Amino acid sequence: MSHERIANTFDAWATTGRGEGMEKGHGDVVGQIIPQLGIGPGDQTLDLGCGIGWATRALAKVAAGAGAVGVDISKEMIAKAESLHSFTIRARYEVMAFEDLDFKDGHFTHVFSMEALYYAPDIDKSLSEVLRVLKPGGRADIVIDFYADNESTGGWSDTIDAPMTWMSEADWIAKFESAGFENVTTTRVIDSRGPGEEADFTPSKVYPDWASRVRFHEAGSLWIHGEKSS
């Protein structure tokens, strides 16, 4: 896996509107999770793999004086995020690799990520960095759709033509615990909009048939939560 290859993939996605597609596809699940994160006034959140920054902006609006920083390996995604920025909220966006976060130790109260961490070339180093930049007692909440218990996602890496790490729910828990996180838990979050209507379904490389689309929806997004020792 290489950062350059990942950056090139997402640079291309940014120019074809797939950043906006991420908000449409994942907005319901993120909307369910953000109110449960415990973000309070003045809290600072890091959004890993922010894309065009839609979740970053939502995180910055949760509480009075709260702020959020979105990071992404794609310069084009960050450029789009900056073009969509609202000056009524405390949010900013930076080009940055997960394995080398340019923040001081203990800078954030929360780290959030939607559908991004499995692209990191080095998951272990990325989680180590997440733990480092969290304050004591800080929380990491990582959400992914691409995991081995959701069997219909198994071919995504070849379809998307991007390097991705496909692990089971149990493996993700072990990764978090090995990195030093405490109170590691997982939750499946189901998109409340349902899988759509079969009459409107169009086969694709990701969902070759309606049954695969339904299985994907029923498996849900995997929400992994971990805490830094206080």
N, C-alpha and C positions, 0 to 999 in steps of 0.2 A: 504494500500500500504506500502511496506517496501523497503528501499534501498538494503537490502540484496537480496531480491527476484529479483529486477531489475538487480543488479550486477551479480547474478548467470545466469540470462537469457543471458545477453550480454557477459559474459565470455564464455558461450557455443557457442554463435554466432561467437565469435572471432576465435574459434578453427575450425569452419566449413566453413570459408571463407565468412561469411555474411557481414563482415566489408567491404571487397572489393566489395561485391554486392551493398552496399549502395552507393558507389562512382559511379558505373555503373548506378544504378537506379535514383539517384538524381543529377548526375553531370551536366546534361543539364540545369536544373532549377537554380542550384547554379551558373553555368557559366553565366546565364543571369543576375542574381541579383548582384553578386560581383562588376561588373563595375559601378553599380549605387549607391554603398554605400558611396561614397565620401571619401574613405580612401586616405589620403595624406602622404607625406614624414614624417617619424617619428611617425606616428599614431600607436597606440597599440590596438589590437583587441582581445577580449575574444571569443572563440568558445565553446559554451555550447553543451555538448554531442558530442564530437569530434570523437568518435569511433577510427578508425585507423589513423585519423589525415589528411585525404586528403583535407578537406576544410580548415583546419588550415594552411596547407602549401600553399594553393592557396591564402589565405588572407595575408600571410606574403610576398608574391611576388608582391603585387599590386603596391607598391610605394617604392622608395628608402628609406632605413632606417626604413621601416615599420616592425612591429613585431606582432606576434600572439601567444597566449597561448591557447591550447586546454585542456579542462577538461572533464572527463568522470567518471562515478561511477564504471566502469569495469576495473579492473587491467589488464585483458588480452587484452582488446582493447588498453589501454595505452602502454602496452609492445609491441604490434604490431606497434603502431604509432611510438614509439621510434626506432624500428628496421628499419622503412622506412624513417626515418628523413634524410634530406639533410643539411649538414653543410654550405651550401651556402646561407641559409636563416636564419632569426631570428625567430625561432619557438621553442616551448617546450610544454611538455604535462604533465598533473598532474591528479592523481586520486582525485576526489573531488565531493561532493554533491552540487547540485545547491542551496540548502537552506543554505549552510554554505561555502561561497566562501572565501578562505583564501587569500584575497588581501586587500590592503589599500583602504580607501574611495577615489573615484575619480581617480583610477589607469588607466582606459581604456577610449579611445575616442569612441570605438565601441564595441558592443556586438552582436555577430551573432550566430544563431543556425539553424540547418537544421534537422527537423524531430526528435526532442528530448524532447522539453519542456513538452509535455503532459505526459511523463513518471514520472515527478517529483511528489513525494508524496504530496507536499505542493506547489501548483502553486503560491499562494499569497506570501509566504515567498521567493520563488525563484525570483519572479519579484521584490520584495523589495530589495533583494540582488543585482540583476542586476542594479537597479537604484542606489544603494549605491556605487557600484564600478565604475560607469560611471563618467567621468568628467562633470562639468557643460556644457551644450550644447551637451553632448554626445548622441549617437544614438544607439537604440536597434532595431535589425531587426531579427525577429523570423519567420521561415518558417515551415509550417506543412502541411501534407497531411491528417491527421486524425482529421477531424472536422465535425460537425453535418450537415452542408450544403452539404457536400460531402457524400450523403447517403450511397453509396456503401461501405464506410469504417466502417459502424456501427458494424459489427461483428468481427472486427479485434482483439479486446481485447481477446475474447474467442479463436480465432484462434491462436494467437501468445502466449496465456497463460501468459500474462504479464499485470500488472495493468496499465491502461491508462485513462486519463481524456478526454472525448468526449464532446466538447462544440461547440456552434454555433459561427459564425463569430462575431455576435453582442455580445455574451458573452465574447469572447476574447478581444474585444475592451473595454468592461466594466472593465475587469480585469486589463488591462493596465492603464486605466484612474484612477481606484481605487488605484492602486499602486503609482500613482503620475506622470505618464508619460503625456507629453503634445504633441499636434499635432499628435495624434494617427490616423493612416490611415491603410487601408488594400488594397491589390492588389491580384488578381488571376494571377498566372504565369502558363502558359501552356507549357508543355514539347514540344519543337519544333520537336522532333523526331516522334511525333504521338503515337497512342496506339499500334503500331505494325501491323502485318498482320494477319488477321483472320485465314488464312491457317496455320500459325505457332503457333496459340494459343493453349495452353494446360490448361484445367480447373484445378483449385487449390482451397484450402480452402479460400484463400483471394479473388480470382476471380473465382467463380463457373461456370460462363459462359462468352461468349464474350461480351454480352451487359453490364455486370457489369464492365468489363475492359474498355469499351468505355466510360461509364458514369463517371468512376473515372478520366480518362484522360480529359474529357471535363470540369469537375469541376475545375481542376487545383490545384496547390499548393497555400495555403493561406499564403501570406506574410504580417506580421503585423509589422508596423513601429511605434516607439514611441521615444520621445526625452526627455532628462532631462533639466529642466529649467536652463537657463544660468544666 
